[in-house]
Amino acid sequence: HTSSGGSEHRRPMSTSPELVWAIVRNNSSFLRKGRYPNVEFTAEPGNLTKRNCFTHSGLANTKTVDLSADDAPGSLTLTTKAKDFDAVARKPAKMYRQSKLTKSKRAAAKTLAHVTAGSYYRPDLKKAALARLSLLAEYQKRKAAGVVKTAKPKRSLK
């Protein structure tokens, strides 16, 4: 309490992204093994490229962008962390903001460019977000057409 009788408003302390990354880098349930020995992948939410690095980490960074496909054809979900992250740090349900992208691919690209670089939220993720949009749009287009991509059979060692 202050001397005037009012209570102080304290913001909850948040851990630094570097500390979170040091903890999560090698010890995460989201880590995935790939075919390539020098590349580590992750399935964590908020990671556009799905690579295990600090720049794209959805767990360590306070500002993240994620794009995922919905069941409805042509519909995508854009998820960002709240700008007032410190205010909702202890309220995980309120930490993420979701918005639906249901218009054309071009309109979705314009929205992504505005959210990432246009509003100075995470300009470094603009290229990765547009690449993910293109990938998901192509996936939904193939799914709607009924085209199923089959895996190549493994080569047998003789």
N, C-alpha and C positions, 0 to 999 in steps of 0.2 A: 504494500500500500504506500501511497505517497503521503506527504505531510498534509496535503489539502483534503485527505479523506477519500479521494477517488481511487479507483483501482487502475493499475497500469495494464495496458493491453500489450501482451507479449505475443510475438509471432513464434510459432513453433520452429525449432531449429531443424534445418534440413541438412542432410549429409551432402558432402561435396560429390559431384559426379565422378571425380577421379578416384575417390575412395570406394564408391560403389563399383566402378569398373575394376579396380584392383581385386575386389572380392568376387565379382561375378565372372571375370574373364575366363577362368579355367574351371569354375565350380558352378555350373548352372544346369538345370534340368532341360533347358532349351537347346543345349549343344547337340549337334548332329555330325556324325562322321560322314565324310564324302569319299568319292573315289580317288580324289587327288590328295596326296600326302601333305602338301604345304598350304592348303586352303581349309579353313574351319568355317562351318556353317552353323546357323542358329535359327530356331523357329520362334524366337521371342516376338511378342507384339510390338509394333512400333519400329520395326527394322525393315526398311524397304528393299534392301539388297540381299537380305538373309545371310550376310557375311558377318563373322564374329570379329568386329573391330569397334573401337571406341566411338568413332565418328557416326556410325550408323546404329549404335546400340539403343534399343528402346527402353532398356531398364536403367542405364546409367545417365542418359541425357535428360535434362529437364524439359526440352522441347523436342517432340518427336512427331513424325508424320507417318501414317500407315494407310495403305489402300488395299481393300479386299473385295472380292467378288461376292455378290448376293445370289440367291437362288433365282430371282427373277432375271430374265435375259436383258442385258443392257443396263443393269443396275449395279452400281458400285458404292461402297461405303468408305468415306474419307474420315479418318480418326486422327485427332491431334490431342496433345496434352493441353490442359488448361493453361492459359497465360498467367493466371494468378496461382501458379503451382504451389507456392509456399502456403497459401491460404487453405488449400485442399489437400495438403500433403498427408494428412492423417485420415482422409476420407476417400478411399480408393474408388468408390462408386461415382464420385463427382470429379475424379481426376481427368477423365477423358471426355472430349467433345466429339460427337459423331454427326455427320451430315451425309445425306444420300445424294449421289450423282446419277440422275436418271435420264438426262438429256443426251445429246449426241457426244461422240468421242471428242469432237472439237470443243464443245462447250465444257466438257470435263477437263480437257487440257488447259483451257483458259482459267478455270477455277483453280486447278492445281498450281499453275504459274502464279496466280494472285496470292494464294495461301502461303506458298513457300517463299518466293522472292519478292512479290509485289508488296507484301505487308511486312517485310523484313523479319519474318518468323524464323525460317531456316533456309536462306537462299542457297546454301551449299547442297541441299537435297532436291533442288528443282529438276536437275537432269535425271536423277534416280527415280523421282516420282513420275516423270513423264515416260520413262522406260517401263516402269511397272504398269502404268496405265495402258500402254501399247500391248504389253504382254497379256494382261487380263482381258482386254478387248478382243484380242485374237483368240484367246481361250474360250470366251463366251460365244464368239462367232462360230467356232468349230463345234462347240457343244450344241448350239442351236441347230446346226446343220446335221448333227448326228455322226460326225466324223470322230472316230476313236483312234488315238495315236497308240500304236503298239510298241512295246519295248523290243529292242534288238535282242536276239538270243545270245547267250554267253558262248564265247568260243571255247571249245574243248581243247585241253592241252594234250597233245599226242606225243 
